Amino acid sequence: MIFDTIVTEGLAHLSYVVGDDHSGVCVVIDPRRDIGIYLAIAQRHNARIVRILETHIHADFVSGSRNLAAKTGAPLFFSADGGYEFPYEKLAAGDRFAIGDLAFEVLRTPGHTPEHISFIVSGGNKSEHAWGVLTGDTLFAGEVGRPDLLGEDMRGRLAHELFHSLRRLVELGDELEVYPAHGQGSPCGAQIGARRMTTIGYEKLYNPKLQIQDENEFCEAVLAELQPAPVYYARMKHLNATGAACSDHAPTPVPLDAEKFAAEMAIPSTLVLDTREIEAFGGAHIPDSLNIPLRQEFPIWAGWMIGPEQRILLVVSGPNDVELACTHLARIGVDNVAGYLRRGFREWTETGLRFHKVPQMSVHELKATLETAPRTQQLLDVRREGEWNQGHIPGAQHIPASALSTRLGEVDRAIPVAVYCSTGYRASIAASVLKRSGFGSVFNVPGSIAAWKGAGFKLEGSESQ
Ligand SMILES: [Fe+2]
């Protein structure tokens, strides 16, 4: 049997290649935009990709289905419940099809989206009986899908549909293996667990949402704890539903020396994206640049902060980071990376060009200033609401990093502002947003809330206090 899980770090997205190596046929489920990996896996198994399946219209990445179909000739098989605006083969509840000695059966599982389907898999060298189910964004390890992505009008109805879809899934049998479309870190579920696969039996026992037997109580619970969805989700949804032309990769950016880079910054809609670490950015950066360090969280934050209309110039720590950053950006539909600073930031300083800084302020300095001269220091907490409600540094103002660009008017431009989050990552993004918006005196608090607590200082506003 062929069964490969493809993990896309950053988006915490899981896609699958499943098939029969004896017959040399396989399917790809929920492919990402850069499809080379599916072609390589099929080749490694000496197998042909004969169908491309999707569990639903994805909102968090550019689907690779149409490009994979064009490249392999394999047909697209998606939900008959619609939403797609291009031709494809329709799958309805109860439809069955064979892939070599495997059998796939379609189960309707609306809730995360109206058209959502899951695939029950049987056969192969495991068993004649069903042994697994590909649940897409309906059921994750330790969590269920979010029903709110299609807006206020739909969320209530979808939450009820999700309740019934989950009932259908748990009735399939405790022994079934569950293969979801996301792992931990994806905003597609509130509290997705660390494991990439699970079983129906395990989820029945331990998934908190599956313990709720009352339908209304379930709906309240799934709608209560949702974080705002990243702003790029609506754009991705539209792109994947309409099948807008999108190649399987973005154009390669050109290396630029500092003077050329500076000249290119003047082109309208250009954004300088600095993917270096917090300390490097704080030490010296190009005026007006946005800092999103190239860590695990990069693609989600890029999706929050960057629009598709923006033309990107990159500042990276090393040459390998150019391709990595471009791959992450392409997966969320940001293709317009025009160039990068050829030899990293030293190219800029050695040319004698102007740079800005975000000085670091220790929690000890911060505490002393807040106690002795509170009117001379603003403090901004940019964590999520749930984190803020667990307790914050006394005197802080709360604006989540994802909302800061639209709420800048709430921060006083005349007073220096120190920014913190949980570890410093979001604080650095937020500090760069403030600097770009003309705030003169902005500090980062390294270690952020962890350092404050580590120093033994008290928090205020904890719900549990
Ligand atoms: Fe989804």
Boltz pocket constraint, residues with backbone or C-beta under 6 A from the ligand:
constraints:
  - pocket:
      binder: B
      contacts: [[A, 56], [A, 57], [A, 58], [A, 59], [A, 60], [A, 112], [A, 137], [A, 188]]
      max_distance: 6.0
